[in-house]
Amino acid sequence: MSMLRALAIASEMAPFVKTGGLADVVGALPHALAAENIELRTLIPGYPDVRAALGAGETVLEFDDLFGGPAWIHAARHNGIAIYTLIAPHLYAREGGLYTGADGADYPDNAFRFAALAWAGAQIGLGALDGFTPDVVHAHDWQAALAPAYMHYAERPRPATIVSIH
C-alpha cells in the first residue's frame, strides 16, 4: 500500500514559533503520522524566527503578487520533518509577536495575513508543487480554515480536507 500524503497548514509549529498548544500539536503530528504510514508536510508562515531556524531552504513555488506583494514558498527539513515556509515579508516580517505588534495590539490585517497563508496552502493542495500533491489537507485553526473553501471554489479535483479548531 502506498503512503498517504498530507499537507498541514498552520500559523505555529513547535519548536519554531509558539504561543500555545496549537504549535505543540502541529510540531508533534509529523512523527506521529509517520508511524501510521502517512507522509505529512507542514506549511507555516516564514516569520523571521522560522527563517533563521530553517535557513534559506529551496524555493519551490513563487507568487508575483500574493495579497499585496511578492511571496515564495521554501522547502526545508528539520529533524526529518518536511516543512514549507511561506515567505511574504509584507505579511510576516514584523516587530512584535505572531499576532500582535510590540504594543500588544492585534495586527489589524491578521485576517488578511492568514487568508494568504490558507490560499498558498490551497495552491499546494491543488497540485502546484512538482512532486507533491497531497491526498489530504489539514487546516489548523482559524488561520488556515479558508484553505478548504479556496480549493472547493477552484472547481477542479481536490484532496480531502480536515479543519481542526484547537
C-alpha positions as a LaTeX table, in Angstrom:
\begin{tabular}{lrrr}
\hline
Residue & $x$ (\AA) & $y$ (\AA) & $z$ (\AA) \\
\hline
Met1 & 0.00 & 0.00 & 0.00 \\
Ser2 & 1.37 & 3.42 & $-0.89$ \\
Met3 & 1.93 & 6.06 & 1.72 \\
Leu4 & $-0.87$ & 8.58 & 2.21 \\
Arg5 & 0.35 & 12.14 & 1.60 \\
Ala6 & $-0.93$ & 15.02 & 3.69 \\
Leu7 & $-0.35$ & 18.74 & 3.99 \\
Ala8 & $-0.85$ & 20.56 & 7.29 \\
Ile9 & $-1.35$ & 24.33 & 7.22 \\
Ala10 & $-0.80$ & 26.19 & 10.47 \\
Ser11 & 0.28 & 29.54 & 11.86 \\
Glu12 & 2.53 & 27.99 & 14.52 \\
Met13 & 4.77 & 24.95 & 14.84 \\
Ala14 & 6.99 & 23.92 & 17.73 \\
Pro15 & 9.91 & 24.29 & 18.10 \\
Phe16 & 9.99 & 27.30 & 15.75 \\
Val17 & 7.14 & 29.57 & 16.84 \\
Lys18 & 4.65 & 29.06 & 19.64 \\
Thr19 & 2.00 & 30.99 & 21.51 \\
Gly20 & 0.04 & 27.98 & 22.76 \\
Gly21 & $-0.97$ & 24.37 & 22.28 \\
Leu22 & $-1.51$ & 24.68 & 18.53 \\
Ala23 & 2.26 & 24.75 & 17.98 \\
Asp24 & 2.76 & 21.64 & 20.11 \\
Val25 & 0.17 & 19.64 & 18.16 \\
Val26 & 1.44 & 20.78 & 14.77 \\
Gly27 & 5.03 & 20.03 & 15.78 \\
Ala28 & 4.19 & 16.53 & 17.04 \\
Leu29 & 1.98 & 15.39 & 14.16 \\
Pro30 & 4.64 & 14.63 & 11.52 \\
His31 & 6.37 & 11.94 & 13.61 \\
Ala32 & 3.08 & 10.55 & 14.96 \\
Leu33 & 1.60 & 10.23 & 11.47 \\
Ala34 & 4.79 & 8.76 & 10.00 \\
Ala35 & 4.27 & 5.83 & 12.39 \\
Glu36 & 0.90 & 5.31 & 10.67 \\
Asn37 & 2.44 & 5.36 & 7.17 \\
Ile38 & 1.34 & 8.94 & 6.45 \\
Glu39 & 3.76 & 11.42 & 4.92 \\
Leu40 & 2.99 & 14.86 & 6.37 \\
Arg41 & 4.45 & 18.11 & 5.13 \\
Thr42 & 3.65 & 21.31 & 7.01 \\
Leu43 & 3.19 & 24.85 & 5.69 \\
Ile44 & 3.82 & 27.69 & 8.15 \\
Pro45 & 4.44 & 31.42 & 7.72 \\
Gly46 & 8.03 & 32.50 & 7.17 \\
Tyr47 & 8.27 & 34.61 & 10.30 \\
Pro48 & 11.81 & 35.92 & 10.95 \\
Asp49 & 12.44 & 33.33 & 13.71 \\
Val50 & 11.34 & 30.50 & 11.42 \\
Arg51 & 13.54 & 31.70 & 8.59 \\
Ala52 & 16.52 & 31.96 & 10.94 \\
Ala53 & 15.96 & 28.44 & 12.29 \\
Leu54 & 15.46 & 26.76 & 8.91 \\
Gly55 & 17.90 & 28.72 & 6.79 \\
Ala56 & 17.34 & 29.63 & 3.17 \\
Gly57 & 15.71 & 26.41 & 2.03 \\
Glu58 & 14.86 & 25.71 & $-1.60$ \\
Thr59 & 12.34 & 27.88 & $-3.41$ \\
Val60 & 9.64 & 25.54 & $-4.72$ \\
Leu61 & 6.87 & 27.98 & $-5.66$ \\
Glu62 & 6.71 & 31.71 & $-6.39$ \\
Phe63 & 3.85 & 34.21 & $-6.37$ \\
Asp64 & 4.29 & 37.55 & $-8.16$ \\
Asp65 & 1.56 & 39.15 & $-6.05$ \\
Leu66 & 0.24 & 37.33 & $-3.01$ \\
Phe67 & $-2.17$ & 39.64 & $-1.22$ \\
Gly68 & $-0.18$ & 42.77 & $-1.98$ \\
Gly69 & 3.40 & 41.70 & $-2.50$ \\
Pro70 & 5.74 & 39.06 & $-3.87$ \\
Ala71 & 5.98 & 35.78 & $-2.00$ \\
Trp72 & 7.53 & 32.37 & $-2.35$ \\
Ile73 & 7.48 & 29.00 & $-0.65$ \\
His74 & 10.69 & 27.47 & 0.62 \\
Ala75 & 11.11 & 23.77 & 1.34 \\
Ala76 & 13.37 & 22.64 & 4.17 \\
Arg77 & 13.83 & 19.71 & 6.51 \\
His78 & 14.29 & 19.80 & 10.26 \\
Asn79 & 14.90 & 16.59 & 12.22 \\
Gly80 & 13.45 & 14.57 & 9.36 \\
Ile81 & 10.32 & 16.71 & 9.06 \\
Ala82 & 9.42 & 18.36 & 5.74 \\
Ile83 & 8.48 & 21.99 & 6.27 \\
Tyr84 & 7.28 & 24.56 & 3.78 \\
Thr85 & 7.53 & 28.21 & 4.74 \\
Leu86 & 5.55 & 30.96 & 3.09 \\
Ile87 & 8.00 & 33.82 & 2.69 \\
Ala88 & 5.97 & 37.03 & 2.37 \\
Pro89 & 7.83 & 39.86 & 4.09 \\
His90 & 4.91 & 42.27 & 3.64 \\
Leu91 & 2.79 & 39.91 & 5.76 \\
Tyr92 & 5.11 & 38.20 & 8.24 \\
Ala93 & 8.34 & 40.20 & 8.76 \\
Arg94 & 7.16 & 42.39 & 11.63 \\
Glu95 & 8.25 & 43.59 & 15.03 \\
Gly96 & 6.27 & 42.07 & 17.87 \\
Gly97 & 4.63 & 38.68 & 18.13 \\
Leu98 & 2.93 & 36.35 & 15.71 \\
Tyr99 & $-0.46$ & 38.02 & 16.03 \\
Thr100 & 0.27 & 41.26 & 17.88 \\
Gly101 & 2.58 & 44.21 & 17.49 \\
Ala102 & 5.16 & 45.35 & 20.02 \\
Asp103 & 2.38 & 47.39 & 21.67 \\
Gly104 & 0.36 & 44.21 & 22.35 \\
Ala105 & $-2.46$ & 45.15 & 19.98 \\
Asp106 & $-3.59$ & 42.70 & 17.30 \\
Tyr107 & $-2.27$ & 43.44 & 13.84 \\
Pro108 & $-5.26$ & 44.99 & 12.07 \\
Asp109 & $-4.66$ & 42.84 & 8.99 \\
Asn110 & $-4.43$ & 39.43 & 10.71 \\
Ala111 & $-7.41$ & 38.07 & 8.76 \\
Phe112 & $-5.72$ & 39.15 & 5.54 \\
Arg113 & $-2.33$ & 37.70 & 6.58 \\
Phe114 & $-3.76$ & 34.29 & 7.30 \\
Ala115 & $-6.12$ & 34.29 & 4.33 \\
Ala116 & $-2.90$ & 34.49 & 2.29 \\
Leu117 & $-1.43$ & 31.51 & 4.19 \\
Ala118 & $-4.59$ & 29.50 & 3.51 \\
Trp119 & $-4.54$ & 30.50 & $-0.17$ \\
Ala120 & $-0.92$ & 29.39 & $-0.56$ \\
Gly121 & $-1.75$ & 26.10 & 1.16 \\
Ala122 & $-4.72$ & 25.62 & $-1.15$ \\
Gln123 & $-2.42$ & 26.03 & $-4.15$ \\
Ile124 & $-0.22$ & 23.23 & $-2.80$ \\
Gly125 & $-3.35$ & 21.15 & $-2.17$ \\
Leu126 & $-4.41$ & 21.64 & $-5.78$ \\
Gly127 & $-1.08$ & 20.36 & $-7.08$ \\
Ala128 & 1.02 & 23.49 & $-7.62$ \\
Leu129 & 4.23 & 21.77 & $-6.46$ \\
Asp130 & 6.17 & 19.38 & $-8.66$ \\
Gly131 & 6.48 & 16.00 & $-6.98$ \\
Phe132 & 4.00 & 16.53 & $-4.14$ \\
Thr133 & 0.23 & 16.56 & $-4.32$ \\
Pro134 & $-1.44$ & 15.74 & $-1.01$ \\
Asp135 & $-4.31$ & 13.29 & $-0.62$ \\
Val136 & $-5.47$ & 15.25 & 2.43 \\
Val137 & $-5.11$ & 18.89 & 3.51 \\
His138 & $-5.38$ & 19.52 & 7.26 \\
Ala139 & $-6.11$ & 23.16 & 8.12 \\
His140 & $-5.28$ & 24.02 & 11.72 \\
Asp141 & $-7.38$ & 26.66 & 13.46 \\
Trp142 & $-8.94$ & 29.83 & 12.05 \\
Gln143 & $-5.67$ & 30.96 & 10.50 \\
Ala144 & $-5.80$ & 28.14 & 7.92 \\
Ala145 & $-9.54$ & 27.46 & 7.78 \\
Leu146 & $-10.10$ & 29.16 & 4.41 \\
Ala147 & $-7.94$ & 26.60 & 2.56 \\
Pro148 & $-10.77$ & 24.07 & 2.04 \\
Ala149 & $-13.06$ & 26.81 & 0.70 \\
Tyr150 & $-10.39$ & 28.08 & $-1.68$ \\
Met151 & $-9.92$ & 24.54 & $-3.01$ \\
His152 & $-13.67$ & 23.92 & $-3.28$ \\
Tyr153 & $-14.25$ & 27.01 & $-5.38$ \\
Ala154 & $-11.33$ & 26.19 & $-7.68$ \\
Glu155 & $-13.79$ & 23.73 & $-9.29$ \\
Arg156 & $-11.25$ & 21.07 & $-10.12$ \\
Pro157 & $-10.14$ & 17.83 & $-8.47$ \\
Arg158 & $-9.02$ & 18.46 & $-4.92$ \\
Pro159 & $-7.88$ & 16.49 & $-1.90$ \\
Ala160 & $-9.96$ & 15.60 & 1.11 \\
Thr161 & $-9.87$ & 18.30 & 3.79 \\
Ile162 & $-9.91$ & 18.48 & 7.57 \\
Val163 & $-10.28$ & 21.59 & 9.72 \\
Ser164 & $-9.24$ & 21.31 & 13.37 \\
Ile165 & $-10.04$ & 24.08 & 15.82 \\
His166 & $-7.63$ & 23.92 & 18.75 \\
\hline
\end{tabular}
